[in-house]
Amino acid sequence: MGSIKERFASWILKKGESNIFRSAAATMVGGDYVMMADNPSVYMNDGLSKNPDLFSIIDYTTKVAISVPWVLKKNGEVIEEHEIYDIWEKGNPVSRGKHVLGTAIRQRLVTGNTFILGESPENGVNQGKVKELWNLPYDMIIKKGDRQIVGYKNKFTDKVIPAEKVLHWKADSPEGDLYYGTSPLKAGRMVLQQSNDAYMANSRSLQNLGVKGLLTREGLDNAGPEKAKEVSDKLQQELGGADKFNKIPIAGGKYGYINFSVSPSDLQLLESQHRSFQTMCNLFAFPSDLLNDKDASTYNNISAMMRKLYTDLEIPLLEDFADIFHDFFVKSWGDDLSFRPDWSQIDVLQANKKELVEWLNSCWWMSAERKAEIMEEQTELKGYYIPSNLIPEGMQDIDVTEALKAYGIE
């Protein structure tokens, strides 16, 4: 039969609805902590769908990414109107382009892979030109040929989609050039599991408010299975509920005592959750300050934090997508076309340029050509532009070169 303590651990193991209870029971009987599996479905279901910290990081990153405007250029010149803009905006009859991109980004960040189907006419003048973009499931099966991918298949269907119709955007793999990308969560599985367990434990503690302990009857081992079931049923009634807070249930007879009174503060659940949140932010190069992490804040304002988000996460992410999207989509419309994020439209990234413009505006001793070079811009202006109040008295009619000489500048 086992002791009352062993049977109580077994009861938790059977009745527990989360890993925190299974882990607690395993600890009582000498078991080991079990980390979540390295599986894209687990990352989606136990991560993105259940962990509020991970969801916040991915959701914030995605919303910022889909707000970035894209620009089409031909040989470096901006094209204002083109069918590419229309397709990019439309996406498909079910989901707009931003939704398609947003779903792709979420899948890529969480699972390390995303798959987009490009539908194009099979004949005619637009043959081979993608007209619609559709998100495919994140766990597509890759059909391998001789050192190449020949197609993709949904694991729930038998239909194979030719490789040329699917954009497979994958993360780098530390194991080499593999067919699938590696999710950052592979390295953070224990942290994600700990975070999930901490949230569940805190929730259970608040729901039950935790009985203080249990007085047990000694000699129950000889009572038989019927009596053991009776005690188990009684435990379920006595342990749960806010009205049991800080009470001590009594089993009757000669007593032993099991202490249940481990508060969230004793377990340091809040501190554990905070550390897990910061670690997950680090996994994705996401500045935790943007999600109200005041402890980690080292920036003076929101603009500095947003610049860090763009430079460390958004720019590398979208530029990588733009590279693979060019070969899959843009190239069929012309080799001289380029369709990429327009970072010049992001205000926080221009803040440094505004400061630079103000500084250069006061640098009258620099030529217009040199100022344009510093600003990485093109200009047709030549020579120096000196404010009139800097021309020495009596020398207003002298040329610029002579004026510079007057200030000791050759």
C-alpha positions as CSV (number, residue, x, y, z in Angstrom):
1,M,0.0,0.0,0.0
2,G,2.7,2.4,0.9
3,S,2.8,5.2,3.5
4,I,0.3,8.0,3.5
5,K,2.9,10.3,2.2
6,E,3.7,8.0,-0.8
7,R,0.0,7.6,-1.5
8,F,-0.5,11.3,-1.3
9,A,2.3,11.9,-3.9
10,S,0.7,9.3,-6.1
11,W,-2.6,11.1,-5.8
12,I,-1.1,14.4,-6.9
13,L,0.6,12.6,-9.8
14,K,-2.7,11.2,-11.0
15,K,-4.9,14.3,-10.3
16,G,-2.4,17.0,-11.2
17,E,-3.3,19.0,-14.4
18,S,0.1,20.6,-14.9
19,N,3.8,19.9,-14.9
20,I,4.2,21.8,-11.6
21,F,2.2,19.1,-9.7
22,R,3.8,16.2,-11.6
23,S,7.2,17.7,-10.8
24,A,6.3,18.1,-7.1
25,A,5.1,14.5,-6.9
26,A,8.2,13.3,-8.7
27,T,10.4,15.2,-6.3
28,M,8.6,13.6,-3.3
29,V,9.2,10.1,-4.7
30,G,12.7,10.8,-6.0
31,G,11.9,11.6,-9.6
32,D,13.6,14.0,-12.0
33,Y,12.5,17.3,-13.6
34,V,11.4,16.7,-17.2
35,M,12.1,19.5,-19.8
36,M,9.7,20.0,-22.7
37,A,10.5,18.3,-26.0
38,D,12.3,20.0,-28.9
39,N,9.3,20.1,-31.2
40,P,7.7,23.0,-33.1
41,S,4.2,21.9,-32.0
42,V,5.3,22.1,-28.4
43,Y,6.8,25.5,-28.9
44,M,3.5,26.7,-30.4
45,N,1.1,25.0,-28.0
46,D,3.0,25.1,-24.7
47,G,4.9,28.3,-25.5
48,L,3.2,30.9,-27.7
49,S,-0.4,29.8,-26.8
50,K,0.2,29.4,-23.0
51,N,3.0,31.6,-21.9
52,P,2.1,35.3,-21.6
53,D,5.7,36.5,-21.6
54,L,6.7,34.7,-24.8
55,F,3.5,35.8,-26.4
56,S,4.2,39.4,-25.5
57,I,7.7,39.3,-27.0
58,I,6.6,37.7,-30.2
59,D,3.5,39.8,-30.6
60,Y,5.3,43.1,-30.0
61,T,8.0,42.1,-32.5
62,T,5.5,41.1,-35.1
63,K,3.3,44.2,-34.8
64,V,6.4,46.5,-35.2
65,A,7.6,44.4,-38.2
66,I,4.4,44.5,-40.1
67,S,4.2,48.3,-39.7
68,V,7.4,48.8,-41.6
69,P,6.7,50.2,-45.2
70,W,8.3,48.5,-48.2
71,V,9.5,50.2,-51.3
72,L,10.0,49.0,-54.8
73,K,13.0,50.3,-56.8
74,K,14.3,49.8,-60.3
75,N,18.0,50.4,-60.7
76,G,17.9,52.4,-57.5
77,E,15.0,54.6,-58.5
78,V,11.8,54.4,-56.5
79,I,8.7,53.1,-58.3
80,E,5.5,54.6,-56.9
81,E,3.0,52.3,-58.6
82,H,3.4,48.6,-59.5
83,E,1.4,45.4,-59.3
84,I,3.8,44.1,-56.7
85,Y,2.4,46.7,-54.2
86,D,-1.1,45.4,-54.9
87,I,-0.2,41.8,-54.3
88,W,1.8,42.6,-51.2
89,E,-1.2,44.5,-49.8
90,K,-3.8,41.9,-50.8
91,G,-2.1,38.7,-49.7
92,N,-4.9,36.4,-50.7
93,P,-8.7,36.4,-50.6
94,V,-8.8,35.3,-47.0
95,S,-5.9,37.2,-45.3
96,R,-4.4,40.6,-46.1
97,G,-0.7,40.8,-46.9
98,K,0.1,42.1,-43.4
99,H,-1.6,39.1,-41.8
100,V,0.4,36.8,-44.1
101,L,3.6,38.5,-43.1
102,G,2.7,38.6,-39.4
103,T,1.9,34.9,-39.3
104,A,5.1,34.1,-41.2
105,I,7.1,36.1,-38.6
106,R,5.5,34.5,-35.6
107,Q,6.2,31.0,-37.0
108,R,9.7,31.9,-37.9
109,L,10.5,33.3,-34.5
110,V,8.9,30.5,-32.5
111,T,9.6,27.4,-34.5
112,G,12.6,28.4,-36.6
113,N,10.7,27.8,-39.9
114,T,7.9,29.3,-41.9
115,F,6.3,28.2,-45.2
116,I,4.5,30.5,-47.7
117,L,2.7,29.2,-50.8
118,G,2.9,31.3,-53.9
119,E,0.0,30.8,-56.3
120,S,0.8,31.9,-59.9
121,P,-0.9,31.4,-63.3
122,E,0.1,28.2,-65.1
123,N,0.2,29.9,-68.5
124,G,-0.2,33.2,-70.2
125,V,1.9,36.4,-70.0
126,N,1.9,36.2,-66.1
127,Q,3.1,32.5,-66.0
128,G,5.3,32.0,-63.0
129,K,4.5,35.4,-61.5
130,V,3.1,35.0,-57.9
131,K,-0.3,36.6,-57.6
132,E,-1.3,35.3,-54.2
133,L,0.5,34.5,-50.9
134,W,-0.8,31.9,-48.5
135,N,0.6,30.8,-45.1
136,L,1.2,27.0,-44.8
137,P,1.3,25.1,-41.5
138,Y,4.5,25.6,-39.5
139,D,5.2,21.8,-39.3
140,M,5.3,21.0,-43.1
141,I,7.1,17.8,-44.1
142,I,10.0,18.3,-46.4
143,K,10.3,15.8,-49.3
144,K,14.0,15.3,-50.0
145,G,15.5,14.4,-53.3
146,D,19.2,14.0,-54.2
147,R,20.7,16.9,-52.1
148,Q,17.7,19.1,-52.8
149,I,14.1,19.7,-51.7
150,V,11.6,18.4,-54.2
151,G,8.4,19.3,-52.3
152,Y,6.5,20.0,-49.1
153,K,3.6,18.1,-47.6
154,N,1.2,18.9,-44.8
155,K,1.5,16.0,-42.4
156,F,-2.3,15.6,-42.4
157,T,-2.6,15.3,-46.2
158,D,-1.0,13.3,-48.9
159,K,-0.7,16.2,-51.4
160,V,2.9,17.3,-52.2
161,I,3.4,20.9,-53.1
162,P,6.3,21.4,-55.6
163,A,9.3,23.1,-54.0
164,E,9.3,26.0,-56.4
165,K,5.9,27.1,-55.2
166,V,6.9,27.3,-51.5
167,L,9.0,30.0,-49.8
168,H,10.7,28.3,-46.9
169,W,12.1,30.9,-44.6
170,K,14.2,29.2,-42.0
171,A,16.5,30.2,-39.1
172,D,20.2,29.3,-39.0
173,S,21.1,25.9,-37.6
174,P,24.1,25.5,-35.3
175,E,24.3,21.9,-36.6
176,G,25.1,23.0,-40.2
177,D,23.2,23.3,-43.4
178,L,20.1,21.3,-42.5
179,Y,16.7,21.2,-44.2
180,Y,15.0,22.7,-41.2
181,G,15.8,25.9,-39.2
182,T,16.5,25.9,-35.4
183,S,14.2,27.7,-33.0
184,P,15.8,29.9,-30.4
185,L,13.5,28.1,-27.9
186,K,15.6,25.0,-28.4
187,A,18.2,26.6,-26.2
188,G,15.5,28.1,-23.9
189,R,13.3,25.1,-23.4
190,M,14.1,24.8,-19.7
191,V,13.5,28.5,-19.2
192,L,10.1,28.3,-21.0
193,Q,9.2,25.2,-19.0
194,Q,10.1,26.9,-15.7
195,S,8.1,30.0,-16.7
196,N,5.0,27.9,-17.5
197,D,5.4,25.9,-14.2
198,A,5.8,29.1,-12.2
199,Y,2.7,30.6,-13.7
200,M,0.7,27.4,-13.0
201,A,2.0,27.1,-9.5
202,N,1.1,30.8,-8.7
203,S,-2.3,30.3,-10.3
204,R,-2.9,27.1,-8.2
205,S,-1.8,28.8,-5.1
206,L,-4.2,31.7,-5.7
207,Q,-7.0,29.4,-6.5
208,N,-6.6,27.1,-3.5
209,L,-5.0,29.7,-1.2
210,G,-3.1,26.7,0.2
211,V,-4.1,24.7,3.2
212,K,-1.5,25.1,5.9
213,G,-0.9,21.3,6.4
214,L,-2.5,18.0,6.9
215,L,-2.8,16.0,10.2
216,T,-2.7,12.3,9.2
217,R,-3.7,9.2,11.1
218,E,-0.9,6.8,11.8
219,G,-1.5,3.1,11.1
220,L,-3.6,3.9,8.1
221,D,-1.4,1.4,6.1
222,N,-3.4,-1.5,7.5
223,A,-6.8,0.1,6.9
224,G,-7.4,-1.5,3.4
225,P,-8.2,-0.1,0.0
226,E,-11.7,1.0,0.8
227,K,-10.5,3.1,3.7
228,A,-7.7,4.5,1.6
229,K,-10.2,5.6,-1.1
230,E,-12.3,7.2,1.5
231,V,-9.3,9.2,2.8
232,S,-8.4,10.2,-0.8
233,D,-12.0,11.4,-1.5
234,K,-11.9,13.3,1.8
235,L,-8.6,14.9,0.9
236,Q,-10.0,16.3,-2.3
237,Q,-12.8,18.0,-0.4
238,E,-10.7,19.3,2.4
239,L,-7.6,20.6,0.5
240,G,-9.2,22.8,-2.2
241,G,-11.1,26.1,-2.0
242,A,-10.6,29.6,-0.8
243,D,-12.5,28.8,2.4
244,K,-9.7,26.4,3.4
245,F,-7.1,29.1,3.5
246,N,-4.6,28.5,6.3
247,K,-6.6,25.7,7.9
248,I,-5.4,22.3,9.0
249,P,-7.5,19.3,7.9
250,I,-7.6,16.5,10.4
251,A,-7.7,12.8,9.4
252,G,-8.6,11.4,12.9
253,G,-6.8,9.0,15.3
254,K,-3.2,9.3,16.4
255,Y,-1.6,12.1,14.4
256,G,1.3,12.7,12.2
257,Y,1.8,16.0,10.3
258,I,2.6,17.0,6.6
259,N,3.4,20.7,6.0
260,F,1.9,22.1,2.8
261,S,2.5,25.7,3.7
262,V,4.9,26.9,1.0
263,S,3.9,30.3,-0.2
264,P,4.7,31.9,-3.6
265,S,7.1,34.1,-1.8
266,D,8.8,31.1,-0.2
267,L,9.1,29.5,-3.7
268,Q,10.3,32.8,-5.1
269,L,7.9,32.3,-8.0
270,L,7.7,36.0,-8.9
271,E,11.4,36.3,-9.0
272,S,11.7,33.1,-11.0
273,Q,9.1,34.4,-13.5
274,H,11.0,37.7,-13.9
275,R,14.3,36.0,-14.6
276,S,12.7,33.7,-17.1
277,F,11.1,36.6,-18.8
278,Q,14.4,38.4,-19.1
279,T,16.1,35.3,-20.4
280,M,13.5,34.8,-23.1
281,C,13.9,38.4,-24.2
282,N,17.6,37.7,-24.5
283,L,16.9,34.7,-26.7
284,F,15.2,36.9,-29.3
285,A,17.5,40.0,-28.8
286,F,14.4,41.9,-27.6
287,P,14.9,44.8,-25.2
288,S,12.9,43.8,-22.2
289,D,12.4,47.5,-21.2
290,L,9.7,47.8,-23.9
291,L,7.5,45.4,-21.9
292,N,7.8,47.3,-18.6
293,D,11.0,45.6,-17.3
294,K,12.1,48.6,-15.2
295,D,14.9,46.5,-13.5
296,A,16.7,46.1,-16.8
297,S,16.2,49.6,-18.1
298,T,19.4,51.4,-19.0
299,Y,17.9,53.8,-21.6
300,N,16.7,57.4,-21.1
301,N,13.7,57.3,-23.4
302,I,11.4,55.2,-25.5
303,S,13.2,56.3,-28.7
304,A,16.5,54.7,-27.6
305,M,14.7,51.5,-26.7
306,M,12.9,51.4,-30.1
307,R,16.2,52.0,-32.0
308,K,17.7,49.1,-30.2
309,L,14.7,46.9,-31.1
310,Y,15.1,47.9,-34.8
311,T,18.9,47.5,-35.0
312,D,19.1,44.3,-33.0
313,L,16.0,42.4,-34.1
314,E,13.7,44.0,-36.7
315,I,16.2,45.0,-39.3
316,P,18.2,41.7,-39.4
317,L,14.9,39.8,-39.4
318,L,13.2,41.7,-42.2
319,E,16.3,42.1,-44.3
320,D,16.8,38.3,-44.2
321,F,13.2,37.8,-45.3
322,A,13.6,40.4,-48.1
323,D,16.6,38.4,-49.5
324,I,14.7,35.2,-49.8
325,F,11.5,36.9,-50.9
326,H,13.3,38.6,-53.8
327,D,14.3,35.2,-55.4
328,F,10.8,33.7,-54.7
329,F,8.6,36.7,-55.7
330,V,10.2,39.9,-57.0
331,K,12.7,38.4,-59.4
332,S,10.0,37.0,-61.7
333,W,8.9,40.6,-62.4
334,G,12.4,41.7,-63.5
335,D,16.0,41.3,-62.5
336,D,16.5,45.0,-62.1
337,L,13.8,45.3,-59.4
338,S,14.3,45.5,-55.7
339,F,11.6,45.3,-53.1
340,R,12.7,45.8,-49.5
341,P,11.8,47.5,-46.2
342,D,12.1,51.3,-46.3
343,W,13.9,52.1,-43.1
344,S,14.1,55.8,-44.1
345,Q,10.4,56.0,-43.1
346,I,11.0,54.9,-39.5
347,D,11.2,58.0,-37.4
348,V,13.2,56.6,-34.5
349,L,16.0,55.5,-36.9
350,Q,16.2,59.0,-38.3
351,A,16.7,60.6,-34.9
352,N,20.5,60.5,-35.1
353,K,20.3,62.0,-38.6
354,K,18.3,64.9,-37.3
355,E,21.0,65.6,-34.7
356,L,23.6,65.2,-37.4
357,V,21.9,67.7,-39.7
358,E,21.8,70.3,-36.9
359,W,25.5,69.8,-36.3
360,L,26.4,69.9,-40.0
361,N,24.3,73.0,-40.4
362,S,26.6,74.8,-38.1
363,C,29.8,73.5,-39.7
364,W,30.1,76.2,-42.3
365,W,33.8,75.3,-43.0
366,M,32.7,72.0,-44.6
367,S,31.9,71.8,-48.3
368,A,28.5,70.7,-49.4
369,E,30.0,67.7,-51.0
370,R,31.6,66.6,-47.7
371,K,28.3,67.1,-45.8
372,A,26.4,65.0,-48.4
373,E,29.0,62.3,-48.0
374,I,28.6,62.2,-44.2
375,M,24.8,62.1,-44.6
376,E,25.2,59.3,-47.2
377,E,23.1,61.4,-49.6
378,Q,23.6,62.7,-53.2
379,T,23.8,66.4,-53.9
380,E,24.4,68.7,-56.9
381,L,25.6,71.6,-54.6
382,K,29.3,72.5,-54.8
383,G,31.6,74.5,-52.6
384,Y,31.1,76.2,-49.2
385,Y,28.0,77.9,-47.8
386,I,28.9,80.5,-45.2
387,P,26.3,82.5,-43.2
388,S,26.4,86.2,-44.1
389,N,27.0,87.2,-40.5
390,L,30.4,85.4,-40.6
391,I,31.7,87.5,-43.5
392,P,34.3,89.9,-42.1
393,E,33.3,93.6,-42.2
394,G,34.2,95.2,-45.5
395,M,34.7,91.9,-47.3
396,Q,31.1,91.2,-48.3
397,D,32.0,91.2,-52.0
398,I,34.9,88.9,-51.7
399,D,34.5,85.3,-53.1
400,V,34.1,82.3,-50.9
401,T,37.7,81.1,-51.3
402,E,39.0,84.5,-50.0
403,A,36.6,84.5,-47.1
404,L,37.8,81.1,-46.0
405,K,41.4,82.3,-46.2
406,A,40.4,85.2,-43.8
407,Y,39.5,82.5,-41.2
408,G,42.7,80.7,-41.8
409,I,41.2,77.9,-43.9
410,E,42.9,77.2,-47.3
